Amino acid sequence: MWFPMPILWSVLAVSIAEELGVSALPVGNAVEALMMRKATEQGLADRRVRGLRKMQGLKDWSFKNLKRRGTYVVQPIRMAMVQPLVALGFVRGSRFGAFTIHTAGAQMLNLPVMANYRRVLGAWAHGGSPHGLNKVIEDLSPNAAVPPDVRKLILARLVGGDDPSTSRRRALVALKTGPSAGQLNAVEPLSGITADHWTDLRAGAAFMDLRSAALAVLYRLEERLLQLRDANEDAWLPFDEANKTVGEPLAKLRRYALQLGARIDAADESSSRKFLSEVRDLPDQQLLQKLAERDGTVIRWREDRIVLGPAAGEMPSIDADEPVNDAEFAPQLFRLFNLHCLAAELNGDVNPGCRDSAGEEPAL
């Protein structure tokens, strides 16, 4: 989550879903799609906008139509809201579809500006075309400014309070920038960051490097299997051939495990350490088998050979999770940049994540 407007959409959608007695999932999709209307009709090329292609020429902007499966994009922004909404106390639940409004969500809905948005959208969800709907769409457009009172509430939830997670976010926001990849190489923490927090940050960056190296191994295997399939040959690799295919990226993965292992071990996180031990200690055949089993969608391990999985050809880019290119932020920990973007906008500053807004809309 790198800009705050989706929080407003989600809180409104969950509240409406509670009133209607339905899952919040289609309601969330419908509300988000509606808020894209003005931006998509203007053809804005903005990272915050979804549906430029999908909803081109859409005429029926009713709640009934927008909540239908397939009307809006496959990957709505809402999908990234599950953890933030719960962590910041706006909703209760573990799945978006089953969310209910929690304390902070109720506080937000009680703000006069939000109460008006909720009234108008509630009438729209009941099948009406209420007065003021176009104004709501304009106010809650993805590239619109969040109302000041709402910004203050979200900022208070983000960095206020004394629980450990909030304290860590507050310390990172106070840095104003970074930490960078170079800074994370240092054992001593930056000013204002606790030793435990610094250990976790360094381990997180190291683990992401290890993960990227493992994805490079899988990508090389997938690439070779797709070549075989496209040549109308049997798309499978026995271990010996698979091992030759991934010689270079596999060796790099092993080197990363040796170079970064101490940083990952220091954080003492069980799943990260388990993966590290597999990369560091297993012989090649067992390691390739483990990597294939961990993936299970793009490639699979079957009967002592590597084969294509059901999602072959859809391997995500290794760099897909990296933030806007900024040397001041460790690219391995893209959420640091997201937090910086979010805090900047909540403080009334220009969101730095929008500076590349002329880029293409993500493929959906």
Secondary structure, 3 states (H helix, E strand, C coil): CCCCHHHHHHHHHHHHHHHHCCCHHHHHHHHHHHHCHHHHHCCCCCCCCCCCCCCCCCCCCCHHHHCCCCCCCCCCHHHHCHHHHHHCCCEECCCHHHCEECHHHHHHHHCHHHHHHHHHHHHHHCCCCCCCHHHHHHHCCCCCCCCHHHHHHHHHHHHCCCCHHHHHHHHHHHHCCCCCHHHHCCCCCCCCCCHHHHHHHHHHHHHHHHHHHHHHHHHHHHHHHHHHHHCCCCCEEEHHHHHHHCHHHHHHHHHHHHHHHHHHHHHCCHHHHHHHHHHHHCCHHHHHHHHHHHHCCCEEEECCEEEECCCCCCCCCCCCCCCCCCCCCCCCCHHHHHHHHHHHHHCCCCCHHHCCCCCCCCCC
